[in-house]
Amino acid sequence: MTTLHEPVLTTTPADLSVWPASTTESRPGDLAVGGVPLAEIADRFGTPVYVLDENEVRERCRTYRDAFPDAEVLYAAKAFLCRAMVHWTEEEGLGLDVCSAGELELAVTTGFPPDRIVLHGNAKSPRDLDTALRLGVGRIVIDSPSEIARLAAAVGPGGHQRVMVRVVPGISAGGHAKIRTGTEDQKFGMSIADGYAQHAIARILDQPQLELTGLHCHLGSQITTVKPYLAAVRRVVGLMARLHEQHGLVLPELDLGGGHGIAYRPGEEALDLTALARRVRAELTEACGAAGLPVPRLIIEPGRAIVGPAGIAVYRVLAVKKTGEHTFAAVDGGMSDNPRPALYGVRYAPRLVGRASAAPAAPVTVVGRHCEAGDVLATDVELPADLRPGDLLAVPVAGAYHLSMASGYNLVGRPPVTAVRDGHARLLVRRESLDDIRRRDVGL
């Protein structure tokens, strides 16, 4: 019997606020995304399985284009990349930001125009640079002085390559210390404050085969307020003004990176994209006007904010047990397919799918199958008290930094990626099999 102290789980619009817009619940427990029941996907493709709502991805690309009509929007491929994602990005009019020869080659061999690709990386390998030059990448972001001579030599005296310089504005922003990249104490970029960036820029200007098109800065990830971006605009425009005074240099581009925060659980804060676009545009215009500079073209690099909310991870419960006052539900995945909780302490809001339950809600900690105490997906979340082995749990906001950061821990194999659209599901990336793992092991 249900009492006032035993709330029964019911679905409200707020509960689905972090799910794709296409999410429906035709009857209790029967959750569908893109017109396809998640339980049907689990039965067809097995678990764990990633599900991407194609229309949600495309709509989020369009939202960025509409919010920043005069800017260049680059999708940050590190969040998630496969050939279908390359197609969707190109068809929706976005460019690409890549961090390796692997990401670059996948994009170009899928048909993405290389001149609309920007190569990043704090430690680019010779292969990264050679591949970028061979394929004709649009811009290379120089992250350290040591790259300048290497890149100039690779380009050759008769060659030409457009470059940007990543600068550190000295601004702390982001959802966790490990994903804050705008401060002086991390590995990316060159400091504005100590003159390191200016020295590197002077060296680039001495290389005629390198064309400096602009400055780049990326403050971090999971930023939910506009204020840090406005501070970054002021500091970077200040550097542009000094460069103009010293070298007569007028840079046509300013890349503010990405890091736009999203909500992982109902009620969490997300970055207001409309406010960001309006206030950054105004701040940039005002700062350049005060410095007597033309307004550069803005570049932004969203990744998580495009693909994160479009993805769902579906797991099957393998075991439920009580230890003291805690109830643990162990699923057939975990930190090998989503290391973010272990790395950053991120927690999700899983839901029971595939069956209805009239049981009262109870706090359950959802854990993975791996041999680590830190393999926890969600701590003390409200799930039906009758949760049992064989049940399906679906985790929303699972599109970014899941497969791209997945590992081979315990040799369980990485999950497949499926796409849903208009009532149909299809496979994008197949499950990694034991045969795949064995073939990489060349022997004794």
N, C-alpha and C positions, 0 to 999 in steps of 0.2 A: 504494500500500500504506500502511495506517495504522500509524504508530509510536506509541510512548509519548509522543512530543513533539507529536503531531498529534491532539488530542482530537476525536472525532466528536460532533456535536451530538445530544443525546438529550433528551427531555422528562422531567422529574421533577416531582412535586407542588410542589417549591420554585420551579421555573421559572414555574409558573402562579399563584404566590401573590398577584400583583398584578392578576390577571385576574378578571373576573366569576365568581361561583361556578358559573355554568352552563357555563363553558368546558370543552369536551371535545376530545379528539384521537382519533378513531376509528381512524385509521391515521397513520403519520408524515407530518407536514406538513399534514394535513387538519384544521385548527383550526376549531371551530364555537363560536358563542356564541348562547345562547338557542335552541339546536337548529338554527341556520342556519350553514352553512359560510361563512367569511369570503370565500373565493374566489367563491362564488356571489353574494354581495352585490356584490363588485367587478365581476363580469360584468354584473349586472343594473342597477346604478346608476352604474357608472363610478367612476373614482378621480380625485382623492382623495375619500374618503367617510368620514363619521363614522357610527359604529354605537353605539346606546344600548341596553343591556339593560334593558328596562322592569321586569322582576321585580327586578333588582338595585337599581334606584332605589327601588322601593317597599319592598323589604326594609330598605334603609338608613334610610328614613323611619321605619319601624316600630321599628328598633333605637333610634333617638333617642327616640321616644315611650316605649318601654319603659325606657330608661335614665333619662329625666327625666319621670316620670309626673305630677309636680306642677308642672312648668314649662311655659311656652309656647315651642314650638319654631317658629321662623320660617325658612323656606328662603330663603337669600340668592340672589335671582334673578340678580344680576350674574354668578354662576358660569356659568349657562346658562339661557336661557329660550326657550320656544316654547309654543304653545297646548297641546300634549300634556303638557308638563312642568307647566303650570298645573293641568291636570286631575289628574295623578298626585298632585301636592302636596295639592290640596284633598281628594281621595278618601282620602288617608292621614292626614288630620287635622292637617296643618301649616298655619301661617300663612305670609305672604310678607314679605320685606324687599326693597324696591325702591329704586332710586337716581335715577329720572327719570320724567318724564311718559310717556315711551314704554313703559318697563317697566310702569308703573302702568296705563296704558290697555290694553295687551295683556292684562294679567291680568284686569281688570274686564270688558272686552268678551268675554272667554272665559267669564265667569261666576263668577269668584272673588269672594267677599264682601269689599267694600272695608273693612269694619270689622275685618278680620283682616289688614290690610296696614299696614306701617310704612314711611314715606318717609324715606330718608337723603339725605345729600349735603352736602359742605362748601361748595358754591356753588349753591344751588337757584335756578333761574331763575324769573322771574314765571310762566312757563307751568307749571313744576313745581308751584308753590304753588297757582296757580289750578286746575289739574287735580285736585290732591289735595283741595282744598276742595269743588270741584264734585262729585266722585265720592264724597265722604264717607270719606276714608281714616281708618283707626283712630287712628294716632298720627303725628306729625311730629317727627323728632329735630332739635332746634335745635343748630346746629354753631357759630354765631358770634353775638355780640350784635347785629350788624346785621340779623339775621333777625327779631328779636323785634318791632320796631316794624312792619316790613313785613308780617309774618304777622298781627299784631293788627289792622292796618288792613284787610287783606284779609278777615279773618273778620268785621269790623264789630262795632259795639257790642252788637248783639243776638244775635251768633253765639256759637259754642262750638267749641273744638278742643282735643283732648288732645295734649299735647306731652311730650317727654322732652328732656333736655340731655345732649349728648355731652361727657364730661369726659376729660381726659388724666391718667392716674394716674402717669406718669413711670416706666414699666416697659418695658425693652427685651426684646422677644420676637418671634420669627419667623425664617423660614428665610433671609432675605436683607434687606439694609438697605433695599431699595426696598419691602418689604412689612411693615415694622415701623411700627405706627401708634400705639403707646402711649407714645412718648417726646415730650419737649418740643420737639424740633426738626423736626417735620413739620406738615402743613397741617390735620390734623383736630382738632376738639374744642377745649375750653378747659381750661386748666391748673388743677389742684387746688392745686398748690404755691404759686403766686403770687396766689391769691385771685380770679383772673379768672372762674372758674366760679361762685364764690359771688356775685360782683357781677352776673353775668348772671341767675342764679336770682332774686336780689332784684328785678331788673327784670321778670322774668316774673310774679312774684307781684303786681306792681302792675297787671297786665293781667287784668281779671276774665274776659275771654272766652277766655283761655288757661288750661287746666287742666294743671298740672304733675303727671304721674303717676309719674315716676321718673327715674333717672339711667342713662346708657348709656356703656359704654366698650368699645372694641375694640382689642386689643393688637397685632394683626398677623395674618399668615398663616403656615401651615406650622409651627405650634407643636406640638412633640411631647412636652412634659412638662407636668405639672399645676401645678408650682410657680408659674409666672407668674400663673395664674388665681387662686390662693389669695392672692397678694400684692395683686392687683387688688381682690379682695373686701375685704380689710382696709382698703385706702386709700379705697375708695368708701364703705364703711360708716362710716369715720371722717368723711368729708364729710357723710354723712347725719346723723350725730350732731351735728355743728356746726350744720347747718341746723335741726335740732329745737331745739337750745338757743337759737338766735338768732330763729327765726321760729315756733317751735311746730309745725314742719312734719313730718309723718309721710308718707313716700313709699311707696306700695304696690307699686312695681315696681323691679327692678334688672335691666338688660340687660347681660350680659357679652359680647355679640357672638359671633363665631365664631373662625375661624382654626385650626380643628382639623386638625393635620397628618396626611397620608396618605403611604404609601410609593409611590414611582414606579418603583422597581426592587426586585427580590427582595433581601431582607436589610436594606432601609432601615427606619428606625424610624417608627412611627405613634403617634398619641396614643391612649392607653388610655381609651376612652370610659366604661367602667364605673368606673374609678378616678376620672376627672374628675367624674362625677356624684356619687359617694359623698363625695369629699373636699371639693368645692365646697359641697355641702349641709351638711356638718359645719362647715366654716369659716364659712359664712354664719350658721348658727344660733349658733355660739359668739360671733362678732363682734357680732351684734345683741343677744345676751344680755348681753354685757359693756357695751354702750352703752345698755341699757335700751330697745331698740327692738323692735317686732314684726318678724318675719322677712318681708321683701317677697317677692312672687312673682318667681321667677327667669325670665328670658327668655334664650334662646340663639339664635344665627343661623348654623347650619351651611350651607355652600354646596358647596364643593369636596368635603367629606367625604361628601356624599350623591351627587353626580352624577359626580365625578371618576373613581372606580374603575369606574363603570358604562359608561364610554365607551371606544371603540377608534377609532383613525384608521387607515385602510387606504390605502396608497400603492402606485403602480407604479414600479418602477425604470426610469429612462430611460437611465442611463449608468453604467458602472463603469470606473474608470481608476486607474492607479497613478502617484503623483507622489513620487519618491524612495522612502522607506520606507513611505509611506502609501497605503492603498487607499481610494478614495472611491466611494460609491454615491450617485448623485443621483436623487432621486425627483420625482414630478410635483406636489409641494406644497412646503411649507416655511413660512417666516415669515409669509406672508400668511394661512395657516390656523392657525398656531401660533407666535405671537411670543414665547412665554415663554422658550424657550432663549436668544434674543437679549437679552431684557430682564433675566432673572434668572439666566442660566446653568444653567437646569434641563436635565437630560439624561434620556433615556428608554431603554427596553430593547426595541427592535424585534425582531420575529421573522419569519423567512421562513414564508409560508403559501401553500397551494395546490399545493405539490409536496414530495416527499421528497427529501432530499439525503444521500448517503453521504460527501460530501466532508468533509475535516477542517475544524475551526473556525479562523477567521483574524480578526484585528482589522480592522474596517471602520469608517470614519467615514461616517455617513449624513448627507447634506447636502440642502438644498432647491434649488429651481430659480431662486431670485431673485438679483439682482445685488448681493449683499452677502456679504463674507467671513464675517460672523457668522451666516449662514443655515445653522446646523448643528443637526440634531436629536439626534444621538447620536455621541459620540466614542469611537473604538476599542472598539466592541462586538463580541462574538463572533458571527459569521455564517458560513454555509458559504463555503468558499473558491471554490466554483463559482457564486457569485452572479452573475447576468447580467441584461441589459436584458429587460424583460417580466415579471420576477419580482414578486411581491407582498410587501410588508413591512407588518406590522400592529404598531401602537404602542398598548400598553395605557395605562390611566389617562389617557385623552384626553377625558373628559367635561366638564371644567371649564376655563374661560378659554381655550378654543380658538375656537369659533365666536363667542363673545361678544366676543373681542378681535381677530377676523379683520379684515383690511384689504383694500383694493383695489389693493395694490401690484402693479405690472406688469400690471394689468388682467386677471389670470388668472381672476377670479370666485371667490366663496366656495363651498366644497363643500356638498353636500346632507347632511341628517341623516336617518338611518334608525333605526327601532326594531325590535328583535327580541323575540319572545316565543313560547314554545311551538311552535317550528319554523316560524314565519312572520315575514317581514320586510315592513315597510311604510315608505313615505316620510312623514317629518314636515315637513321643510323642503326645498324643491327647490333644485337647484343654481342659483347666480346665473349668468345667461347673458350673452353679449356684447350681446344685445338689451336686457337690463336696464340694462347699463352705457351703451349708446347712448341709451336713452330719457331718462336723467338729464342728458345733455349737450344743452342746449337750442339750441345753434347758435353761430354766429360773431357 
